[in-house]
Amino acid sequence: MANWQQILRKSITTVDQLIELFGEENIDREAVQEAVDRFNLRITPAVLAQIKGDGVTFWQQYVPSPDENEVLDGIVDSLAEDDDSPVPNITHRYPDRVLFLISPVCASYCRFCTRRRKVGDPEKIPLNQFDSAFRYLQEHTEVRDVILSGGDPFMLSDRRLEFFLKKLRAIPHIEVIRIHTRIPLHLPERITADLCKVIARYHPVFVNIHFNHPAELTPATEKALAKLANAGCPLGSQTVLLKGVNDDPETMKELMQKLLKNRVRPYYLYMADPVAGAEHFRTGVEKGLEIMKALRGWTSGLAVPHFCIDAPGGGGKIPLLPNYVEEISDDEVVLRNYAGELYRYPLPKELVLASLL
C-alpha cells in the first residue's frame, strides 16, 4: 500500500499534464502557464477525483485560470501580515496569540490563496530561521495561543512536526496550539495513526480544517477527520465565501450540517480577501448576510459560523451579522426573528425608571 509521500508524488504539477487530462480546448496553455509562474500548481489525486466528480465547483478552486493574470485592485499582501511580522515566520497581530508559519508547501494549491505571495517558496517561508521565532515566543509571555500554518503543517514529517509541538509545549505560558490545514481533503492518507499519536502527546492541540463545499467531505476525508477527533483533537472549520463555488444558502447549509455530523465545529465564514490574482472569486457582502440569514434559526446554532471580513491592511477579523434589531426605545427592544416575525423585549423596570429621572 502506497504511503502518503508516494501518493503526493502522483499529483499534477504541470500545464502539460492539465492539457493531457482536460484537453487544449479547456486549458489556455499560455495564460495558464503565466498563472502557474505567478503561483504554484499542484493537484493531488484526491482533489483530481473531486474535479472529475463535480467539475465547476472544484475546477475553480484548483485549476489555474487566465483570470488570475487580471489584477485590477487586488493587494499582494492583502492582510498586511508582513507588517505585523517582528521576526521571520511570525505574525503577531492580536494581543495573546500569534501565527507561526512552519511549512512553505501545500498538498494542493488553492487558487484563491491569501498567502500566494509566499506559499510554495521556501525562500519566503524559510525553514532555517526558526531560532528567532522561538526566542520571540519565549520572550513574549502574553502569548498563550499559537497557530501553526504555512503552507500546510501536515506536509511536515511526523518527526519534524513533533519538533515544533515539543518546543512550544516547553514554553510555560503557551496554553493552546492550533494547526491549520487542508490535508484531510487534499491528502487524507497523511492522517495516519502515527501522526495522531504524535499530536495526542501535546494536547490541547486544536485542528482547524478549511472546507468550502459539502462534496469535499468524501468517505476518505471523513475517515481522516474521525482519526483526529478520536485522538482528542477539537476540530473546527474555516470557510471562504467563493463566487461560483459555495455562494448560495443551500450549499452552505449542507456544508455546515455535514461538518457538524463529522464532529467538526463550523468556526469562520470569511469574505474572500482582496488578494491580487484571486479577485474573480469575490462576492458582495450582501451574499454572505443572505447565507447567514438562511443558517441562523433554520439549523442548529452549532452549525452557524461567525461571518467576518479579515480587514485589509491588518485590521483583524471583523464580524458581520444580519440586522435583527429593529428599534431600541427607553422601555423595550423591537426584534425581528429568523423567520422575519417581530417581537418586543421589555427592558428592566429600573432602567426604564432611571431613564425618566
Secondary structure, 3 states (H helix, E strand, C coil): CCCHHHHHCCCECCHHHHHHHHCCCCCCHHHHHHHHHHCCCCECHHHHHHHHHCHHHHHHHHCCCHHHHCCCCCECCCCCCHHHCCCCCEEEEECCEEEEEEECCCCCCCCCCCCCCCCCCCCCCCCCCCHHHHHHHHHCCCCCEEEEEECCHHHCCHHHHHHHHHHHHCCCCCCEEEEEECHHHHCHHHCCHHHHHHHHCCCCEEEEEECCCHHHCCHHHHHHHHHHHHCCCCEEEEEEECCCCCCCHHHHHHHHHHHHHCCEEEEEEEECCCECCCHHHCCCHHHHHHHHHHHECCECHHHCCEEEEEECCCCEEEECCCCCEEEECCCEEEEECCCCCEEEEECCHHHHHHHHC
